[in-house]
Amino acid sequence: MSRGVTYVRKEIVSKGVGFGSALAIAISFTTHKSIIWAIIHGFFSWLYVIYYALTR
């Protein structure tokens, strides 16, 4: 049973990281219109999303 729980947990974490990066890139590109900034913000993903939410 513990293997199933571990698998589900890893699956949720991997999808969360991907969604955070995509969200950060979309917000960044919409705000700054710059691919370079979008890549940088995608690297920081959830940190940038939280920063954006707190400052807007």
NORVENCOR-V73125 format. One line per field, one symbol per residue. ss: DSSP state (h for helix, s for strand, l for the rest). phi: phi as a letter, one per 30 degrees, with the letter a starting at -180 (. if undefined). burial: # if it has 9 or more other ideal C-beta (glycine too) atoms within 8 Angstrom, else .. A space follows every 10 residues. Layout:
ss->???
phi->???
burial->???
This chain:
ss->lhhhhhhhhh hhhhhhhhhh hhhhhhhhhh hhllhhhhhh hhhhlhhhhh hhhhhl
phi->.ddddddddd dddddddddd dddddddddd dchbdddddd ddddhddddd edddcc
burial->.......... ......#..# #####.###. ......#### ##.##..##. .#....
